[in-house]
Amino acid sequence: MLWRSAWHARNVGCTRDDGFMSEILALAAPMGFVASEKSLCGELDVAAAHCAAAGLALTVSSTEAIAQCAFIRGVHPRLTLVADTRHWARHFASAQEPSEVSSQLIDLDTWAQCALAASGASSVLIPAGFIRLGDTTALDAVLTELNQASHPGLAAFVATDAETLTPRYLPGFVDALRRSHRRPLAFLFADNRKPLAKYPRLNGLRTLLSNFPGSHIHGVDALAGTDAIAHGAGWVGIGASSSRRWPQRPADKEGGPLAAGFLPGTFLRELLEMRSPAIYTEWYANSRSPACGKCARRLDSYRPTPSDKALIIAHNMHAIHDFTRELTAQPSAGQAAWLNEERLKALMRHMQLTSPESLVDADLTLRCLCELDDPQMRETTPAGGWR
């Protein structure tokens, strides 16, 4: 059990009055990254180095988050770390057992104190179970248990089905949150494939943020994350790998089709896409492959080696961070409009690509966001045009 491993990790007695107080999570930048070692691309080391250098918060999302945070803290002592032990990814919450500690002789405050002492993290997400779609009873139980905790390093957290953001379920979800005396700080929305890549869900996320401005959103891609920032999120955690960009529910089958060319998705600012370099090579078959000026690498130059995979992760970190800084450099009242214009430009650039080898298929989240903001309520085509 986590609290026991945390207790023994430093061989200290963790009691609620031993003087230990975690650093209160105060995030200067509105975005950071969520990483683990699951991708085997060295993403956790790369993410830690980038976040430390850039002053961003890093969420370590792993069953080994406590030990991994402790190691990273030794390398990057000033890095803001958030520990996510992923109890939500393995267990559903119920009225009888809303969190990992519900059936143990320990409360959330003591659990948090032990976890923070062992990890050196700035904050730890509450180890709540995953809320099934429409299960307000389990949600109420999670919130009730959370309301009994007061440790400043324990981040309120609700992980639930992304379908919760649709008109059928969102009103009940918002009502349940409002009944809580302590509003959740952080949300995660999961599905078996690209949780937020649907028009109603993206619109629902905006509605949720209008009701609870300043909330944190963990585990999203760059498109959904920047949209959340422009609509009131206090912080978003962009996934360093696909499994952390597109979180799954506990019952979902892990894995998926292998990436083209066996290389990670690579962020391309001009198209606002996250595709494997092999896909870009096909799309740009009649022209030079795009290059990143900071990385000094063309997309068709990457090979499926551990070192090149790590370089792709590093590229994604700075490219997504740079895009977010472009957004936040705009006046707050105009950020949503600026972002819409940038997305429309990216969508139009897809139409300029002609590939004899494969269909140019614009990112579904990009298309949904453009449709969501279209005053004529038009639909997009897969190639990036308008119907």
Secondary structure as UniProt FT lines:
FT   HELIX           2..9
FT   TURN            10..11
FT   TURN            16..17
FT   STRAND          31..35
FT   TURN            38..39
FT   HELIX           43..54
FT   STRAND          58..61
FT   TURN            63..64
FT   HELIX           65..75
FT   TURN            77..78
FT   STRAND          81..84
FT   HELIX           87..89
FT   TURN            100..103
FT   HELIX           108..119
FT   STRAND          123..125
FT   STRAND          130..131
FT   TURN            133..134
FT   HELIX           136..147
FT   TURN            152..153
FT   STRAND          154..155
FT   STRAND          157..161
FT   HELIX           162..165
FT   TURN            167..169
FT   HELIX           170..179
FT   STRAND          186..190
FT   TURN            195..196
FT   HELIX           199..211
FT   TURN            213..214
FT   STRAND          216..220
FT   HELIX           222..230
FT   TURN            231..232
FT   STRAND          235..239
FT   HELIX           242..245
FT   TURN            250..251
FT   HELIX           260..262
FT   STRAND          266..268
FT   TURN            269..272
FT   STRAND          273..275
FT   HELIX           277..283
FT   TURN            284..286
FT   STRAND          291..292
FT   TURN            293..296
FT   STRAND          297..298
FT   HELIX           299..301
FT   HELIX           306..328
FT   HELIX           332..334
FT   HELIX           335..351
FT   HELIX           364..372
FT   TURN            375..376
FT   TURN            382..383
//
